Amino acid sequence: MKKLLTALLFVPLLAFASGGEVHLDKAPDVQGDKAALQNGAKLFVNYCLNCHGASYVRYNRLTELGLTEEQIKDNLMFTAEKIGEPMRVGIRPDEAKKWFGATPPDLSVIARARASEHGSGADWLYTYLRSFYRDENRPTGWNNVVFENVGMPHILYELQGTQVLNAEHKLELAVPGKLAAADYDKQVADLVGFLVWMGEPQAQFRKQLGLGVLAFLAVLFVAAYALKREYWKDVH
């Protein structure tokens, strides 16, 4: 895991490298919304898994999102034959390196790796996926205000549309996509939510367990304090 985090942080990737300091928009928290996470899984498989793998996550873990094994096999398993296999990348790594100049990173823990003093990893990803713009000077025809001179193309442009930088160097929608801006933001939020979930599938359980433990300690404190007063009531 440590090696994977290091690779994500320091390899000069075609995607997900940090640029200069920019404002990060707050990513909606969808971790308690299984429908949103299921949609995020669908978006990940259809748009990301072609180039980016998630080899630390096995397909059968998606049952924790409320999906059945049959649903996973029928709708989400395009790079594996058995439900227990990892979510491997669709493209061959050597071909990806030849085409893009670098091997696209594994995204299993990308949300955790992108956390910084400027915001959470979810905030970075949420802003990044909404900040592509047309730049004919780039090999892919795309650039990004979060990561300047990004090598990754805008894989969701059909949904968002084409943005450009105006005279004030602000993003402006030049060609509308299939979705309205609010609807596109919702799709990105679901995708980012799934990336966050992949980084720590047990996060929600851990938080709920933590609240339960705090509640138990609170009750225990009251009982212990009452017992203490009973023992010491006659001591002067």
N, C-alpha and C positions, 0 to 999 in steps of 0.2 A: 504493500500500500504506500509506504514512504517513497519507494522508487517511482511509483505511478504519479504521485503528487509532484515530485521533483520534475519529472518529464513534462507534466502539464504546465508547470510554472516557467521553465527555463528553455525548453526547446523552441527555436524560432519557427513557429507553426504558421500554416496558412490561415488559421483561425484561432480565435480565443486567446490572442496575446494581448497584454495590457498596453494601452497607449498612454498618452499624457493624462493629466487629471481632468476629468470631465464631470459634469453633473450627472448623477445616476438617479433615474426615476425609481420610486418605490415599487417593488414587484408585489402584486396581490398575493396573499397567502391562501393557497387552495389545498393545503395538505389535509384538511378535514373533509374535502369534497371528492368522493371517489369517482363521481361522474366526470369531473374536471381532470382528474389524474388518468382516467381511462382514455379520455380524449387526447391528453398529452402523450400517452403511450402510442396511440394511433398516429399522431403527428410525428413523433420521433421515428417510428418504423418507416413511415412513408417518405419523410423528408431528410432525416439525418442518418439513418442506418446504412444508406448507400455508401457513405464515405467514412462515417464515424461509428465505431463499435462501442459496446458497453459490456466488455468481456468479464467484468466483475459481477454482473447481474445475470441470473439464469431466467429463462422464460417462465418457469413454474412459479417464480416469485410474484408474477403479475396476478396470481390468484389472490394475493393479499389486497388487491385493488377491487375485488369483487367480481373478477372475471373467472369463468370456468375454463378448464383445460381445453375443452372443445372450442370455445370462443378464441382462445389464444392461438390454437393450431390453425383455425380457419381464417383468422383475420390478421394475425400479427407475426406469425412465424414464416419468414421468407428466406432466412439464412441458416435454418437449422431443420433437422428432421425429428429430433426428440425433444420433448417438453423440458427436459432437464439440462439442455445444452445452453451455453452462454449466448448472449446477444452479440454475436460476432458481426463484424463489418461485412457489407456486401461486396465491396471492391477489394481486389488484391492489393496489399500494402505496397508491393514493388511497382505496380501500375500507378497507384495514387501518387507515389513519390515522383515518378517520371512525368506525370501529367501536371502536378501542382507544385513540384519543387520540394515538397516535404510531405511526410506521411501524416495524414490527419490524426489528431489525438483521440485516444479512447475517452469517452465522456462519462464513464462510470461515476467519477467524483468531481466533475468539472465545477459543479455549483459550490462545493466546499473549497476547491482550489482557487476560485475567483474572488473569495471574500477578502476584503482589505479595509483599511481605515476609512475609505470613501463610501463603503456600503457593503451589503452582503453579496455573496456570489449570485444569489437570485436577482438582486438589483442590477448587477453588472450584465447578466445574461438578458434580462428583460429590456434593458436600455439598448444593448448591443443589437438585438434582433429587430429593433424598431428604428435603427439609425443608419441603415444602408442608403446610399444615394448613388446616382449614375455618375461615373467618372470615366470618360473615354480614354484617359491617359493610363488607366490600369489595364493589365492583361485580361482580366475577367469583365471589364467594363463597370466594375462596382468599387465603391470605397465605403468607409464607415467612420463616423465622427468619434466613436468610442475607441476604435483601433485604426489609426490612420494607415493607409496603404495596405489594408487587409488583402490577403490573397484569396480568401474565401468568397465565392460569388453569393449573391443574395438568393438563397434557395426558396424563399417564401415570397418572391416579388409578385408572383401571379395573384397571391392573396392580398398583399398590401398595396401593390401598384408601384410606380416608379417615382422616387423622390429625387430632388435635385437640391443643390445649395444655391440659395438666392444671393443677391448682391450683399446682403448683410451676413452671409455665411451661416444662414439658418436653414433647416430642412423645410422643404416645401413640396407638396404632392403635385407632380406634373401630370402623371397619367394614373387615373384611379385603377385600383385592382378589383378583384371579385368581391372583396369585403369592405364594408364601411370601416372607418378608422377605429371605432369602438369595438366592433366585432373582431377586427384583426388583433387589437390589443388583448382581447379575451383569449383568442387562440394562442397568442404568444405566452400569456400568463399560464395557460394550461400546460403548454410544452415546457416552460421553465419549471412549473410545479413538478412535473414528472422528472426532470433532471435533478431537482432538489431531492425528491423521493428516492431516486436511484442512489444518491450519495449516502443515504442513511435510511433504509426502509423502515427501521424500527424507531425512528425519531418520535412519531406520534405516541407509540406505546411507552417510550421512555419518558416523555413529558407527562403522560397520564399517570404512569407509575410514580413519578416524582411528586405529583400533586397528591396522590393517595398517601404516600409516605409522609408528606408534610401534614396532611390532615390527621394521620395516626399519631404523629409526634405532638400535635396540638392537643389532642384528646389525652395522650399520655402525660403531657405537662400538667394539665388541669388535675388529673387524678393524682399525680405525684405531689403536686402542691397541696392538695387537700389532705393527703396522707401525712405530709410533712407537718402541716398545722395541727393535725390530730395528735401526732407523736409529741410535739413540742408545746402543746397548749398549757401543760402544767409545769413547764420549766421556767423559772423566773431568773 
